[in-house]
């Protein structure tokens, strides 16, 4: 059996293609974001003080990012149900 190495993309490389269930519905990346900039950020877990303030700050600025043709996409290890809570 052959194993495929998985690595994090380097700066300047394309992000990997993926599909995911989100709090905003199902997405296909990058297909759903063609022609736009994307800020792709991550945080370790819901309900931690720093992560909550980061998400609130990004959310409060969402219209400003959209005005610059930029979408926000957050990544976490937690479930969709945890994010909604």
Backbone as JSON, one array per atom type, in Angstrom:
{
  "sequence": "XXXXXXXXXXXXXXXXXXXXXXXXXXXXXXXXXXXXXXXXXXXXXXXXXXXXXXXXXXXXXXXXXXXXXXXXXXXXXXXXXXXXX",
  "N": [[0.84, -1.17, 0.0], [0.55, 2.21, -0.84], [1.43, 5.23, 0.68], [0.24, 8.56, 0.75], [1.85, 11.59, 1.06], [0.93, 14.29, 3.11], [0.9, 17.75, 3.29], [1.18, 21.08, 4.6], [0.19, 23.85, 2.65], [2.56, 26.12, 1.22], [3.39, 29.66, 1.52], [2.14, 31.48, -1.17], [1.45, 29.27, -2.64], [-1.33, 27.42, -4.01], [-4.29, 26.94, -2.09], [-5.59, 23.83, -0.82], [-8.2, 22.02, -2.54], [-11.53, 21.59, -1.3], [-14.57, 20.35, 0.24], [-17.14, 21.36, 2.46], [-19.32, 21.33, 5.32], [-20.78, 24.16, 6.71], [-21.5, 26.81, 9.12], [-22.9, 28.52, 7.6], [-23.95, 27.08, 5.58], [-23.39, 24.59, 2.95], [-20.21, 24.41, 1.4], [-18.0, 24.65, -1.45], [-14.68, 24.72, -1.88], [-12.15, 25.91, -3.96], [-14.21, 26.76, -5.59], [-16.67, 28.12, -4.93], [-15.77, 30.62, -4.4], [-14.61, 31.9, -6.51], [-12.92, 34.49, -8.25], [-12.78, 36.13, -6.07], [-11.12, 37.46, -3.15], [-9.95, 35.61, -0.37], [-9.93, 35.38, 3.1], [-8.58, 33.1, 5.0], [-8.81, 31.68, 7.97], [-7.88, 30.21, 11.14], [-8.79, 28.63, 14.26], [-8.3, 27.2, 17.52], [-10.45, 26.12, 19.17], [-13.97, 26.35, 20.02], [-15.52, 28.64, 22.33], [-13.34, 29.61, 23.78], [-11.53, 32.27, 25.26], [-9.83, 33.98, 23.58], [-10.29, 33.06, 20.95], [-13.04, 33.51, 20.62], [-13.2, 36.34, 20.71], [-11.7, 36.94, 18.44], [-13.3, 35.86, 16.35], [-15.63, 37.41, 16.69], [-14.63, 39.95, 16.14], [-13.79, 39.65, 13.42], [-16.35, 39.07, 12.33], [-17.69, 41.48, 12.84], [-16.48, 43.09, 11.01], [-17.17, 42.11, 8.56], [-18.77, 43.23, 6.44], [-17.09, 45.28, 5.55], [-14.94, 43.8, 4.52], [-16.29, 42.4, 2.47], [-16.94, 44.55, 0.83], [-14.51, 44.97, -0.32], [-14.33, 42.89, -2.03], [-13.78, 40.48, -0.72], [-13.95, 37.48, 1.08], [-14.61, 35.89, 4.23], [-13.35, 33.01, 5.82], [-13.51, 30.68, 8.22], [-11.78, 28.2, 10.09], [-12.07, 25.35, 12.15], [-11.65, 22.82, 14.69], [-13.95, 22.06, 15.88], [-17.45, 21.01, 15.9], [-20.16, 21.78, 13.6], [-22.51, 22.21, 15.05], [-21.51, 23.01, 17.53], [-20.34, 25.45, 16.82], [-22.61, 26.96, 16.15], [-23.83, 27.13, 18.61]],
  "CA": [[0.0, 0.0, 0.0], [1.32, 3.43, -0.95], [0.89, 6.35, 1.44], [0.43, 9.87, 0.14], [2.26, 12.59, 2.04], [0.09, 15.48, 3.2], [1.65, 18.85, 3.88], [0.53, 22.39, 4.6], [0.68, 24.66, 1.54], [3.47, 27.22, 1.54], [2.95, 30.96, 1.04], [2.22, 31.59, -2.62], [0.86, 28.08, -3.26], [-2.78, 27.33, -3.93], [-4.87, 26.16, -0.99], [-6.19, 22.61, -1.35], [-9.65, 21.99, -2.82], [-12.28, 20.81, -0.33], [-15.99, 20.61, 0.45], [-17.39, 21.35, 3.91], [-20.55, 21.87, 5.91], [-20.44, 25.31, 7.55], [-22.65, 27.43, 9.77], [-23.58, 29.28, 6.56], [-24.34, 26.14, 4.54], [-22.37, 23.74, 2.34], [-19.33, 25.14, 0.48], [-16.95, 24.0, -2.23], [-13.56, 25.65, -1.99], [-12.33, 27.35, -4.13], [-15.23, 27.04, -6.61], [-17.66, 29.08, -4.47], [-15.12, 31.89, -4.12], [-13.88, 32.33, -7.71], [-12.92, 35.92, -8.5], [-12.75, 36.87, -4.81], [-10.07, 37.2, -2.18], [-10.45, 34.87, 0.8], [-9.12, 35.33, 4.31], [-8.8, 31.76, 5.54], [-8.16, 31.7, 9.28], [-8.25, 29.07, 11.98], [-8.68, 28.78, 15.7], [-8.25, 25.85, 18.09], [-11.7, 25.57, 19.71], [-15.01, 27.29, 20.41], [-15.68, 28.99, 23.75], [-12.11, 30.03, 24.43], [-11.6, 33.74, 25.23], [-9.18, 34.63, 22.43], [-10.97, 32.66, 19.71], [-14.34, 34.19, 20.55], [-13.01, 37.74, 20.35], [-11.25, 37.0, 17.04], [-14.45, 35.66, 15.49], [-16.51, 38.57, 16.81], [-13.98, 41.05, 15.4], [-13.95, 39.38, 11.98], [-17.76, 39.2, 11.99], [-18.07, 42.89, 12.85], [-15.85, 43.72, 9.85], [-17.5, 41.35, 7.36], [-19.22, 44.1, 5.34], [-15.91, 45.97, 5.02], [-14.21, 42.85, 3.68], [-17.08, 42.15, 1.27], [-16.81, 45.73, -0.04], [-13.22, 44.82, -1.0], [-14.42, 41.62, -2.76], [-13.06, 39.51, 0.11], [-14.79, 36.67, 1.96], [-13.96, 35.3, 5.41], [-13.58, 31.58, 5.96], [-12.86, 30.23, 9.44], [-11.59, 26.75, 10.24], [-11.95, 24.9, 13.54], [-11.81, 21.38, 14.89], [-15.25, 21.81, 16.49], [-18.56, 20.67, 15.01], [-21.06, 22.87, 13.19], [-23.43, 22.45, 16.16], [-20.76, 23.77, 18.53], [-20.19, 26.82, 16.32], [-23.9, 27.62, 16.23], [-24.08, 27.43, 20.04]],
  "C": [[0.89, 1.24, 0.0], [0.65, 4.54, -0.16], [1.2, 7.64, 0.71], [0.77, 10.87, 1.23], [1.32, 13.79, 1.97], [0.91, 16.57, 3.87], [0.84, 20.14, 3.77], [1.08, 23.17, 3.4], [1.59, 25.78, 2.03], [2.9, 28.53, 1.01], [3.17, 31.04, -0.47], [1.66, 30.39, -3.36], [-0.65, 28.12, -3.12], [-3.2, 26.52, -2.71], [-5.51, 24.91, -1.58], [-7.7, 22.77, -1.59], [-10.33, 21.16, -1.73], [-13.75, 21.2, -0.35], [-16.24, 20.5, 1.94], [-18.79, 21.85, 4.24], [-20.12, 23.0, 6.82], [-21.68, 25.83, 8.25], [-23.47, 28.26, 8.77], [-24.06, 28.39, 5.41], [-23.15, 25.38, 3.98], [-21.53, 24.59, 1.39], [-18.41, 24.19, -0.27], [-15.86, 25.04, -2.41], [-12.58, 25.12, -3.03], [-13.48, 27.74, -5.05], [-16.23, 28.13, -6.19], [-17.07, 30.48, -4.26], [-14.34, 32.43, -5.33], [-14.02, 33.83, -7.93], [-12.9, 36.77, -7.25], [-11.48, 36.56, -4.04], [-10.71, 36.45, -1.03], [-9.44, 34.99, 1.93], [-9.51, 34.03, 4.99], [-8.05, 31.69, 6.86], [-8.63, 30.51, 10.11], [-8.14, 29.44, 13.44], [-8.84, 27.4, 16.32], [-9.6, 25.3, 18.56], [-12.68, 26.69, 20.03], [-14.95, 27.52, 21.92], [-14.37, 29.2, 24.48], [-12.04, 31.55, 24.28], [-11.01, 34.39, 23.98], [-9.93, 34.31, 21.15], [-12.29, 33.38, 19.54], [-14.17, 35.63, 20.13], [-12.52, 37.89, 18.91], [-12.43, 36.83, 16.09], [-15.39, 36.85, 15.52], [-15.93, 39.75, 16.03], [-14.1, 40.85, 13.9], [-15.4, 39.58, 11.56], [-18.19, 40.66, 11.92], [-17.51, 43.64, 11.64], [-16.24, 43.08, 8.52], [-17.93, 42.23, 6.19], [-18.06, 44.87, 4.72], [-15.11, 45.05, 4.11], [-14.98, 42.58, 2.38], [-17.02, 43.32, 0.3], [-15.5, 45.7, -0.82], [-13.15, 43.5, -1.77], [-13.65, 40.51, -2.03], [-14.04, 38.8, 1.03], [-13.96, 36.1, 3.1], [-14.33, 33.84, 5.5], [-12.79, 31.08, 7.16], [-12.85, 28.72, 9.56], [-11.42, 26.42, 11.71], [-12.1, 23.39, 13.59], [-13.2, 21.04, 15.42], [-16.34, 21.56, 15.44], [-19.37, 21.9, 14.65], [-22.01, 23.22, 14.33], [-22.77, 23.27, 17.26], [-20.61, 25.22, 18.11], [-21.5, 27.59, 16.46], [-24.23, 27.99, 17.67], [-23.37, 28.68, 20.44]]
}
